[in-house]
């Protein structure tokens, strides 16, 4: 199935990219969530406007992404969560939890879809989380998970 991405999809592409995916993935996941539209000749014309908008935003965002990276990497984020006596969490830390903790610590506003957690965070202690601010800029955030 040929689709045009309208949002950034991890591992697939950026807005305006024309991608070929399996029918079920496109029909059941990407299109209903608004992450892609079906490819047609008319939709192909929209790709140019999507790409132009993306290029303008990326050029403007590169400087602001560098500034946000500096603010994020200098920030010490503490995240209180429910944990057992052995230090094991009840559940795991999600991207939304990290976004809320960064905002509470006084950091810049971050989209939860831009947060890359290597392996699930299920224990208390210090962890490193990557935030992809721009295709060329990634910030590493020090996250201290403490039991509440």
C-alpha positions as CSV (number, residue, x, y, z in Angstrom):
1,X,0.0,0.0,0.0
2,X,1.4,3.4,-1.0
3,X,0.9,6.2,1.6
4,X,1.9,9.8,2.2
5,X,2.9,10.5,5.8
6,X,1.3,13.5,7.5
7,X,3.2,13.1,10.8
8,X,6.6,11.8,11.8
9,X,6.5,8.0,12.3
10,X,9.5,6.5,14.0
11,X,11.4,4.1,11.7
12,X,9.3,5.0,8.7
13,X,9.7,8.6,7.7
14,X,8.8,12.3,8.2
15,X,5.8,14.3,7.0
16,X,5.5,14.5,3.3
17,X,7.4,11.2,2.6
18,X,5.8,8.7,0.2
19,X,6.2,5.2,1.7
20,X,5.3,1.7,0.8
21,X,3.9,-0.3,3.7
22,X,1.9,-3.6,4.2
23,X,-1.8,-3.2,3.7
24,X,-2.8,-4.0,7.3
25,X,-0.4,-1.6,8.9
26,X,-1.6,1.2,6.7
27,X,-5.3,0.5,6.8
28,X,-5.5,-0.4,10.5
29,X,-2.9,1.8,12.1
30,X,-1.5,4.7,10.1
31,X,-4.6,6.0,8.3
32,X,-7.1,5.8,11.3
33,X,-4.6,7.6,13.5
34,X,-4.1,10.4,11.0
35,X,-0.4,9.6,10.5
36,X,-0.8,9.0,6.8
37,X,-3.2,9.5,3.9
38,X,-3.7,7.2,0.9
39,X,-1.5,8.1,-2.1
40,X,-3.4,9.5,-5.1
41,X,-2.4,11.8,-7.9
42,X,-4.3,14.6,-6.1
43,X,-2.7,13.8,-2.8
44,X,0.7,13.9,-4.5
45,X,0.2,17.7,-5.0
46,X,-0.3,18.1,-1.2
47,X,3.1,16.5,-0.6
48,X,4.9,19.5,-2.1
49,X,3.1,21.9,0.4
50,X,3.8,19.5,3.3
51,X,7.5,19.3,2.4
52,X,7.8,23.1,2.0
53,X,6.3,23.6,5.4
54,X,8.5,21.0,6.9
55,X,11.7,22.6,5.4
56,X,10.7,26.0,6.7
57,X,10.0,24.6,10.2
58,X,13.3,22.6,10.3
59,X,15.5,25.5,9.3
60,X,13.8,27.7,11.9
61,X,13.9,24.9,14.5
62,X,17.5,24.0,14.2
63,X,18.7,27.0,16.3
64,X,15.8,26.6,18.8
65,X,16.5,22.8,19.0
66,X,20.2,23.5,19.9
67,X,19.0,25.9,22.6
68,X,16.5,23.4,23.9
69,X,19.2,20.7,23.9
70,X,21.4,22.9,26.1
71,X,18.5,23.5,28.6
72,X,17.5,19.8,28.7
73,X,21.0,18.5,29.2
74,X,21.7,20.9,32.1
75,X,18.5,19.9,33.8
76,X,18.2,17.4,36.6
77,X,14.8,15.7,36.4
78,X,13.4,13.8,39.4
79,X,10.4,11.5,38.8
80,X,8.5,10.2,41.9
81,X,6.7,6.9,41.2
82,X,5.1,4.2,43.2
83,X,7.6,1.4,44.0
84,X,7.9,-1.6,46.1
85,X,10.4,-2.2,48.9
86,X,12.9,-3.8,46.6
87,X,13.0,-0.7,44.4
88,X,10.9,-2.3,41.6
89,X,8.2,0.0,40.1
90,X,4.5,-0.9,39.9
91,X,4.4,-0.6,36.1
92,X,7.0,1.4,34.2
93,X,7.9,5.0,33.3
94,X,6.2,6.3,30.1
95,X,7.0,9.1,27.8
96,X,4.1,11.1,29.2
97,X,5.5,10.7,32.7
98,X,8.9,12.0,31.5
99,X,7.2,15.0,29.8
100,X,5.4,16.0,33.0
101,X,8.6,15.7,35.0
102,X,10.6,17.8,32.6
103,X,7.9,20.5,32.7
104,X,7.8,20.4,36.5
105,X,11.6,20.7,36.6
106,X,11.4,23.9,34.5
107,X,12.5,22.5,31.2
108,X,11.2,23.3,27.7
109,X,7.9,21.8,26.4
110,X,8.7,18.4,24.8
111,X,6.4,16.1,22.7
112,X,6.0,12.6,24.3
113,X,6.5,11.0,20.8
114,X,10.0,12.5,20.6
115,X,11.2,10.7,23.7
116,X,13.2,7.5,23.1
117,X,13.5,5.1,26.1
118,X,16.1,2.4,25.3
119,X,14.7,-0.3,27.6
120,X,11.6,0.0,29.8
121,X,12.4,1.8,33.1
122,X,11.1,-0.4,35.8
123,X,13.5,0.3,38.7
124,X,14.3,3.3,40.9
125,X,17.6,5.0,40.3
126,X,19.4,7.1,37.7
127,X,18.5,6.6,34.0
128,X,19.4,8.3,30.7
129,X,16.6,9.1,28.2
130,X,17.1,10.5,24.7
131,X,14.9,13.3,23.3
132,X,14.9,13.7,19.6
133,X,14.4,17.5,19.1
134,X,15.2,17.7,15.4
135,X,16.5,15.1,12.9
136,X,20.0,16.4,13.5
137,X,19.7,17.2,17.3
138,X,19.2,14.8,20.1
139,X,19.5,15.6,23.8
140,X,20.2,13.2,26.7
141,X,18.2,13.8,29.8
142,X,19.3,12.6,33.2
143,X,16.3,11.1,34.9
144,X,16.3,10.2,38.6
145,X,13.4,7.8,39.4
146,X,12.6,7.8,43.1
147,X,10.0,5.9,45.1
148,X,7.0,7.9,46.3
